[in-house]
Amino acid sequence: MTTRLRILDDGAWLSVDDTRRVSVSELWRLDSTEFCDCDLADLVVENFQAVGVDGPIVEVRVYGQCITCGTKSTTGWIPVGRIVDGEFTDLERESVLSAHSEG
């Protein structure tokens, strides 16, 4: 079964099978020393840069700003959902997210 993942509206939405599922303007708590020097970045997501998969996990690279220190940059790969039996399931983005370089 194929799942279509696309970035829509100039980076404003992550679309899964032609349905908008994840949007910018969310505040994510990010644990990533590669993004900024904060222990936990309070990241305002401004734009989706790329979407990919790692097994069943849907990951994104986003451009955003840490509202604590002001750093603006692009993240490593951040998991935002998973595909289970052909259906997209959100991962809880209200908790701390971890970014990684590979993906």
C-alpha positions in Angstrom: 0.0 0.0 0.0 1.4 3.4 -1.0 1.1 6.5 1.2 1.6 9.9 -0.4 3.5 12.4 1.6 3.8 16.0 0.3 4.5 19.5 1.5 1.8 21.9 0.5 1.2 25.6 0.4 4.8 26.8 0.2 5.8 24.7 3.2 2.8 25.4 5.4 1.4 21.9 5.6 2.4 18.3 5.6 -0.1 16.4 3.5 -0.7 12.6 3.9 -2.7 11.0 1.2 -4.0 14.4 0.1 -5.2 15.4 3.6 -3.5 18.2 5.5 -2.3 16.6 8.7 0.5 18.8 10.3 0.8 22.5 10.1 3.3 25.2 10.8 2.8 27.8 13.5 3.0 25.1 16.2 5.3 25.4 19.2 7.5 22.3 19.6 9.8 21.5 22.5 12.9 20.2 20.7 15.8 18.3 22.2 18.6 19.0 19.7 22.0 20.4 20.4 22.4 20.8 16.6 19.6 23.4 16.4 20.6 25.8 19.1 22.5 25.9 22.5 19.3 25.7 24.6 18.8 22.5 26.7 15.3 22.4 25.2 14.5 24.7 22.3 11.0 26.2 22.2 10.7 26.0 18.4 8.1 27.9 16.5 7.7 25.9 13.3 7.7 28.4 10.3 8.2 26.1 7.2 8.4 22.4 6.3 11.6 21.9 4.3 11.5 18.1 3.6 9.5 15.0 4.4 10.7 11.4 4.6 10.2 8.1 6.2 12.2 5.8 8.4 10.4 2.5 8.4 6.8 3.3 9.6 7.9 6.7 11.0 7.1 9.9 9.1 9.8 12.6 9.7 10.2 16.2 8.7 12.9 18.8 8.5 11.5 22.2 9.5 12.8 25.8 9.5 11.9 27.7 12.6 13.0 29.9 15.5 13.8 29.1 19.1 11.8 31.7 21.0 14.1 31.3 24.0 17.4 32.3 22.3 16.3 33.6 18.9 18.2 31.1 16.8 16.6 30.6 13.3 17.7 27.5 11.5 16.6 24.2 9.9 16.3 21.1 12.1 17.5 17.6 11.7 14.8 14.9 11.0 12.0 15.1 13.6 9.4 12.3 13.8 5.8 13.6 13.5 3.7 10.5 12.9 3.7 6.9 11.8 2.0 4.9 9.1 0.1 1.8 10.6 -1.9 -0.4 8.2 -1.8 2.3 5.6 -3.2 5.0 8.0 -1.3 8.0 9.3 -1.2 8.4 13.1 0.1 11.6 14.7 2.9 11.4 17.3 2.3 13.5 20.3 4.0 16.8 19.4 3.1 18.4 22.8 5.9 16.4 24.4 9.6 16.8 23.9 10.7 15.9 20.3 14.2 14.7 19.4 15.9 15.6 16.1 18.6 13.5 14.4 20.8 14.2 11.4 20.3 11.0 9.4 17.1 10.1 7.7 
